């Protein structure tokens, strides 16, 4: 008899039950090696036969499919066991047949990391079985586990004291749904991230990333041989105007990109440090507009480097609002500066910068300017029109949501960075009181959902005394008609402005995303904001993300509010234009609320056109279909915003660099309310 075994016998051997057991979340690296040995032994046995290659492939296909099916089953179970607060599309997830490279994004999280590494080793060994000897495969797998993965684990252990908040990051409970994020499995986020599209860094997207990094580096501004910022835009055709300057708010995503990028790939934290120090130096200048001197703590809106050929010397020239369209000092610059300082410290663990006396003094000057006593009866910050990213007349005067959210974020960052020496202790106490009052005010009076809208619609007016329900004497007739159609049953948002007898019901993206990242919004409110974005995707995202404000001012309202501004016509620029630069804010908010699939979808829409259109500043039209009428091409924060979004969606461990967890110590004041009379 021939020593060759028949095909049915070989099929039975290969199909023996559970040759490769389903992966388990508790499976160790040692157990995975035993499983590999067993499976590799089977393959050696089948390789000894003289059956042709096609028959071998047909025989081994069932074996190769088992791990992926088991992975899908385990991921589904994990998703079901996790909080009901997160809902993912399992139909897309079940179509996966292998594990993508995006699992590396979660190597900083302790619990899922070991499981993911083990599953990755399995899939690699099974996929590479054809055409290779089992001995080579085993050596590669052992080398991957023994060298590559062990080095990652050692790096995690070394950085654990510094990155404790990253390694144990958990999402907060949602009171409205009665569920908790404490048992949330990060595998469910991974499944949602990889459920659609190609792996990160592949094909056209990889080329787009390379182009973005190249253009970002070309935008560097140097002062005395060191990079100190990035140009606002590098459009070779359009007139420069003030786009050849370094804007404080525009540099934030550029700085975050340089912080998040690994040093081996070209990450450059030094440019962030230089930027922080140079802008701090400019803060100390005497700031005069006409005959009036600005407050000592005001940060510049922008600066540029001029070269004096006669003296052969470089000088910095700053703009504190005197050259702006509306001649308004930038309120947000100081807040962004503090937030970026905290991000730099969190990422690099370089505490020497924030502890420098001049840096401590700079923070105190900004805070004293905002916490000074005045005539306000609210904890919010009173501002003029055009004092933020929307730097033209758009009716945001009073208490705009963007400034209040940034104010809260900066207060909490300062609370972490300030030293209690000298007058620092007293300032910290003032910060704590303001944070408590501000969070209550914003969560109570700025929040709008279906229920609250119905309450406002039924408000009584002309109420007096502290028992009034309609505290701001808002007239129900002032509610615009579009709000009733726009507000879904599921969802809500922080409205644009609240002041006496006035509520601005417009949606502002920056303010709502910053409220989520700073934990100004409660977990329930953060979830509702994400629900609103999903429910009103066509309105708020459209064909090119993202609407800076919704809806646009039109007709008589546009004429009276903007003063016939030709740049802020309906669905253009600040008046309902679409700004791809804001994609990083949406991505960070989505990851924090456990909804990465929203960010994934928005990023894919950006990738369809942004690079092909020349990285424009903004898009026009109700759906964001057309490149903006006066949009500059190769806008730097359109480039850097995309980079930050991609790095966060591929590696959510970057989120704590720009996010703060909810502070349980913030007291929730209880106010007695009674029926108005």
Secondary structure, DSSP 4 states (H G I P E B T S, - for coil): --SPPPHHHHHHHHT-TTSSPPP-TT--HHHHHHHHHHHHHHHHHHHTS---HHHHHHHHHHHHHHHHHHHHHHHHHHHHHS-TT----HHHHTT--S--GGGGGGTTSHHHHHHHHHHHHHHHHHHT-TTS-HHHHHHHHHHIIIIIIHHHHHHHHHHTTTSHHHHT--PPPBTTTTB-STT--HHHHHHHHHSSSPPTT-HHHHHHHHHHHHHHHHTEEEETTEEEEE-SB--SSS--TTTTSEEHHHHHHHHHHHHHS-GGGT--HHHHHHHHHHHHHHHTS--EETTEEPPTTPPPSEEEEEEETTTTEEEEEEESSTTSSS----SHHHHHHHHHHHHHHHHH--HHHHTSHHHHHHHHHHHHHHH---S-SSSSPPB-TT-SSS-S-SS--BS-HHHHHHHHHHHHHHHHH---TTTHHHHHHHHHHHHHHHHHHHHHHSEEEHHHHHHHHT---S--STT-SSTT---GGGS-HHHHHH--SS-EEE-SEEETTEEE--EEHHHHHHHHHTT-S-HHHHHHHHHHHHHTHHHHT-SSS-BSEES---HHHHHHHHSS-SSS-TTBTTBT-B-GGGHHHHHHHHHHTT-HHHHHHHHHHHHHHTTTTT--S-EESTT--EE-TTPPSSBHHHHHHHHHHHHHHH-GGGGGGS-----TTS-----------
